[in-house]
Amino acid sequence: MKEKRIIPCLDTKDGRVVKGVNFLGLRDISSPAGLARHYNDSGADELALYDITASGEGRRIFSEVIRQTAECVSIPLVVGGGIGSIEDIDIVCSCGADKISINSGALKTPGLIGEAAKKLGSSRVILAIDIKRVAGAFRVFAKGGMEDTGLDAIEWIKRGVDLGAGELCVNSIDTDGVKEGYDLLLLEAVCKAVKVPIIASGGAGCINDFITLFNTLPEIDAALAASIFHFGEVAIPDLKLALSENGINVRL
């Protein structure tokens, strides 16, 4: 059985790590490089670094932040935010990213997914999707959760995989920062729709939420979280030990 991955997420704005609830009320946490070094040494399996306002504000790639963060880690670094072209992908990779995460850029130019997969290999291309319930339906949101695209989330996910995305990061806006557990109904729908690795994002509040996620949906490959790690509510070594004790395969 494949090892489940634990992925801390560094959501950044103006070069600082921030965190909010339901994508609102952003609070300054720390520098990306300092947290990256901590998570690398704590046993994280990968690290996600996102510029969460780049697309919405039309800013360029945060190259220096990527470089500084990449220098602090030996684990795979996933980078997203403001990636809208092959040129952007070249910049991100040259700064030290091991994988790229495309969200708004893919919505604007779906063909970018295939171009990225051809250039990097599909395993290095993550399609990130911010999803919120609208009138009972799973809807895709763009620009850091600010814009309702009107797209059905499951249909967009299927299309993204068909275009070449080798992995998905499924983020529930409804549960983001709420700390009441992952959005299991949403994740179950995604698992039924596609057969690529899936990263669950949004909602982790305690160790039991991770255990519930992997036991309920064994198809899920990884769990991403932010605030519970940033604020010291859960330590990664403690989390991994608890997962292992509950029969969930992780790298200790």
Secondary structure as the mmCIF struct_conf table of DSSP 4:
data_model
#
loop_
_struct_conf.conf_type_id
_struct_conf.id
_struct_conf.beg_label_comp_id
_struct_conf.beg_label_asym_id
_struct_conf.beg_label_seq_id
_struct_conf.end_label_comp_id
_struct_conf.end_label_asym_id
_struct_conf.end_label_seq_id
HELX_LH_PP_P HELX_LH_PP_P1 LYS A 2 GLU A 3
STRN STRN1 LYS A 4 LYS A 4
STRN STRN2 ARG A 5 LYS A 13
TURN_TY1_P TURN_TY1_P1 ASP A 14 GLY A 15
STRN STRN3 ARG A 16 VAL A 21
TURN_TY1_P TURN_TY1_P2 ASN A 22 PHE A 23
STRN STRN4 LEU A 24 SER A 30
HELX_RH_AL_P HELX_RH_AL_P1 PRO A 32 SER A 42
TURN_TY1_P TURN_TY1_P3 GLY A 43 GLY A 43
BEND BEND1 ASP A 45 ASP A 45
STRN STRN5 LEU A 47 ASP A 51
TURN_TY1_P TURN_TY1_P4 ILE A 52 THR A 53
HELX_RH_AL_P HELX_RH_AL_P2 ALA A 54 GLU A 57
TURN_TY1_P TURN_TY1_P5 GLY A 58 GLY A 58
HELX_LH_PP_P HELX_LH_PP_P2 ARG A 59 ILE A 61
HELX_RH_AL_P HELX_RH_AL_P3 SER A 63 ALA A 70
TURN_TY1_P TURN_TY1_P6 GLU A 71 CYS A 72
BEND BEND2 SER A 74 ILE A 75
STRN STRN6 LEU A 77 GLY A 80
BEND BEND3 GLY A 81 GLY A 82
BEND BEND4 SER A 85 SER A 85
HELX_RH_AL_P HELX_RH_AL_P4 ILE A 86 SER A 94
TURN_TY1_P TURN_TY1_P7 CYS A 95 GLY A 96
BEND BEND5 ASP A 98 ASP A 98
STRN STRN7 LYS A 99 ILE A 102
BEND BEND6 ASN A 103 ASN A 103
HELX_RH_AL_P HELX_RH_AL_P5 SER A 104 LYS A 108
TURN_TY1_P TURN_TY1_P8 PRO A 110 PRO A 110
HELX_RH_AL_P HELX_RH_AL_P6 GLY A 111 LEU A 120
HELX_RH_3T_P HELX_RH_3T_P1 SER A 122 ARG A 124
STRN STRN8 VAL A 125 VAL A 134
TURN_TY1_P TURN_TY1_P9 ALA A 135 GLY A 136
STRN STRN9 ALA A 137 ALA A 142
TURN_TY1_P TURN_TY1_P10 LYS A 143 MET A 146
STRN STRN10 GLU A 147 ASP A 152
HELX_RH_AL_P HELX_RH_AL_P7 ALA A 153 LEU A 163
TURN_TY1_P TURN_TY1_P11 GLY A 164 GLY A 164
STRN STRN11 GLU A 167 SER A 172
TURN_TY1_P TURN_TY1_P12 ILE A 173 VAL A 178
BEND BEND7 GLU A 180 GLU A 180
HELX_RH_AL_P HELX_RH_AL_P8 LEU A 184 ALA A 193
BEND BEND8 VAL A 196 VAL A 196
STRN STRN12 ILE A 198 SER A 201
BEND BEND9 GLY A 202 GLY A 202
BEND BEND10 CYS A 206 CYS A 206
HELX_RH_AL_P HELX_RH_AL_P9 ILE A 207 THR A 216
TURN_TY1_P TURN_TY1_P13 PRO A 218 GLU A 219
STRN STRN13 ALA A 222 ALA A 225
HELX_RH_AL_P HELX_RH_AL_P10 SER A 227 HIS A 230
TURN_TY1_P TURN_TY1_P14 PHE A 231 GLY A 232
BEND BEND11 GLU A 233 VAL A 234
HELX_RH_AL_P HELX_RH_AL_P11 ILE A 236 GLU A 245
TURN_TY1_P TURN_TY1_P15 ASN A 246 GLY A 247
STRN STRN14 VAL A 250 VAL A 250
#
